[in-house]
Amino acid sequence: MRPSNYYELTTVWQFDAPIEAVWAALVDAENWPRWWPGIEQVAVLDRGDADGVGARRCYTCRSLLPYRLRFVSRVTRVEPLQLLEGRVEGELEGRGCCRLTHSDGHVFVRYDWQVRTTRRWMNLLAPLAKPLFRWNHDKLMEAGGSGLARHLKADTDARTV
């Protein structure tokens, strides 16, 4: 059995936009705060190699609940126009993967997270508040999908699984 502070989270976004434009926006994480409500700051710690592998960034996120999460992400794998994968540490620890596919003029972006929280108060509340924390994550991701659609001037559909 997984501990109460462990989360498996999936979000799918669909855009009517060129895959190259979606990819370019996703790999340009420093500019996410411009279009992604809830991503307050992205600080570059290391740029990584030419493909972005090894890049490290510190993220500060805030959604509808009155708290912030800060974590460092390190890119571990890049397949251009297809996949970004990384590890996170800090107030979230674990792994995240972003996959892009396209079909019939639509681009699908699937985010999968397997993470655990490390903040003591969150871990203490997790047995009761886990659904609320999931809801908060889902709202942050929905805002990201809508924000990226506006940024791309594209139609979108964002949903959590």
C-alpha positions as CSV (number, residue, x, y, z in Angstrom):
1,M,0.0,0.0,0.0
2,R,1.2,3.5,-0.9
3,P,1.6,6.1,1.8
4,S,-1.0,8.8,2.1
5,N,1.4,11.5,0.9
6,Y,2.0,9.6,-2.4
7,Y,0.2,10.8,-5.6
8,E,-0.2,9.4,-9.1
9,L,-1.6,12.3,-11.1
10,T,-2.5,12.4,-14.8
11,T,-3.7,15.4,-16.9
12,V,-4.4,15.4,-20.6
13,W,-4.5,18.5,-22.7
14,Q,-5.7,18.7,-26.3
15,F,-4.8,21.5,-28.6
16,D,-5.7,22.5,-32.2
17,A,-2.2,23.8,-32.9
18,P,1.0,22.7,-34.6
19,I,3.0,20.2,-32.4
20,E,6.1,22.3,-32.9
21,A,4.4,25.3,-31.3
22,V,3.2,23.2,-28.3
23,W,6.6,21.7,-27.8
24,A,8.4,25.1,-28.0
25,A,6.1,26.5,-25.3
26,L,6.6,23.5,-23.0
27,V,10.4,23.4,-23.2
28,D,10.5,27.1,-22.6
29,A,9.8,26.6,-18.9
30,E,11.2,30.0,-17.9
31,N,8.3,31.7,-19.6
32,W,5.5,29.5,-18.1
33,P,4.6,32.2,-15.6
34,R,3.6,34.4,-18.5
35,W,0.8,32.0,-19.6
36,W,0.3,29.5,-16.7
37,P,-1.7,30.9,-13.8
38,G,-0.3,29.3,-10.6
39,I,3.2,29.0,-11.8
40,E,4.6,32.1,-10.0
41,Q,8.3,31.7,-10.7
42,V,10.8,29.5,-12.6
43,A,14.4,30.0,-11.8
44,V,17.1,28.4,-14.0
45,L,19.8,26.6,-12.0
46,D,21.5,24.8,-14.9
47,R,20.7,24.8,-18.6
48,G,21.7,21.2,-19.3
49,D,23.0,20.0,-22.6
50,A,22.0,21.1,-26.1
51,D,18.7,19.0,-25.9
52,G,18.0,20.2,-22.3
53,V,19.0,17.0,-20.6
54,G,20.4,17.8,-17.2
55,A,18.6,21.2,-17.1
56,R,17.6,22.1,-13.5
57,R,15.0,24.7,-12.6
58,C,13.4,25.8,-9.3
59,Y,9.6,26.2,-9.5
60,T,7.3,28.1,-7.2
61,C,3.6,27.1,-7.7
62,R,0.4,28.3,-6.2
63,S,-3.1,27.2,-7.0
64,L,-6.5,27.9,-5.4
65,L,-5.6,26.7,-1.9
66,P,-3.5,29.2,0.2
67,Y,-0.1,27.6,0.0
68,R,2.9,27.4,-2.3
69,L,5.0,24.5,-3.3
70,R,8.7,24.9,-4.3
71,F,10.6,22.1,-5.9
72,V,13.6,21.6,-8.2
73,S,13.2,19.7,-11.4
74,R,16.0,18.0,-13.3
75,V,15.4,16.9,-16.9
76,T,16.5,13.3,-17.3
77,R,15.2,12.5,-20.8
78,V,14.2,14.4,-23.9
79,E,12.8,13.1,-27.2
80,P,12.1,16.2,-29.3
81,L,8.4,16.7,-30.1
82,Q,7.5,13.6,-28.1
83,L,8.7,13.4,-24.5
84,L,10.1,15.3,-21.5
85,E,10.9,13.4,-18.4
86,G,12.4,14.5,-15.1
87,R,12.9,14.1,-11.4
88,V,11.7,16.5,-8.8
89,E,13.0,17.2,-5.3
90,G,12.1,19.6,-2.5
91,E,8.5,20.0,-1.3
92,L,7.6,17.4,-4.0
93,E,9.8,14.4,-4.7
94,G,9.4,11.9,-7.5
95,R,9.1,11.8,-11.2
96,G,7.2,13.5,-14.0
97,C,6.7,12.7,-17.6
98,C,5.1,14.8,-20.4
99,R,4.3,13.0,-23.6
100,L,3.1,14.7,-26.8
101,T,1.2,12.9,-29.6
102,H,-0.7,14.3,-32.6
103,S,-3.5,13.0,-34.7
104,D,-5.9,14.7,-37.2
105,G,-4.6,18.2,-36.5
106,H,-4.8,17.8,-32.7
107,V,-1.9,17.7,-30.3
108,F,-2.4,15.7,-27.1
109,V,-0.2,16.5,-24.1
110,R,-0.3,13.9,-21.3
111,Y,1.3,14.8,-17.9
112,D,2.0,11.9,-15.5
113,W,3.3,12.5,-12.0
114,Q,4.3,10.0,-9.4
115,V,5.3,12.2,-6.5
116,R,5.1,12.5,-2.8
117,T,4.8,15.6,-0.6
118,T,7.5,16.3,1.9
119,R,6.0,19.2,3.9
120,R,5.2,18.0,7.3
121,W,1.8,19.7,7.6
122,M,0.7,18.3,4.2
123,N,1.8,14.8,5.2
124,L,-0.1,15.1,8.5
125,L,-3.2,16.2,6.7
126,A,-2.9,13.9,3.7
127,P,-5.1,11.0,5.1
128,L,-8.0,13.5,5.2
129,A,-7.0,16.2,2.7
130,K,-5.7,14.1,-0.1
131,P,-8.8,14.7,-2.3
132,L,-8.5,18.4,-1.7
133,F,-4.8,18.4,-2.7
134,R,-5.7,16.4,-5.8
135,W,-8.4,18.9,-6.7
136,N,-5.9,21.7,-6.2
137,H,-3.5,20.0,-8.5
138,D,-6.2,19.5,-11.1
139,K,-7.2,23.1,-11.0
140,L,-3.6,24.2,-11.5
141,M,-3.3,21.9,-14.5
142,E,-6.6,23.0,-16.0
143,A,-5.4,26.6,-15.7
144,G,-2.1,25.6,-17.5
145,G,-4.0,24.0,-20.4
146,S,-6.2,27.1,-20.8
147,G,-3.3,29.4,-20.5
148,L,-1.3,27.6,-23.1
149,A,-4.3,27.6,-25.4
150,R,-4.5,31.4,-25.1
151,H,-0.7,31.6,-25.6
152,L,-0.9,29.5,-28.7
153,K,-4.2,31.1,-29.9
154,A,-5.6,27.6,-30.1
155,D,-8.7,25.7,-29.0
156,T,-8.1,23.3,-26.1
157,D,-9.6,20.7,-23.9
158,A,-8.0,20.0,-20.5
159,R,-9.0,17.1,-18.3
160,T,-7.6,15.1,-15.5
161,V,-7.7,11.3,-15.5
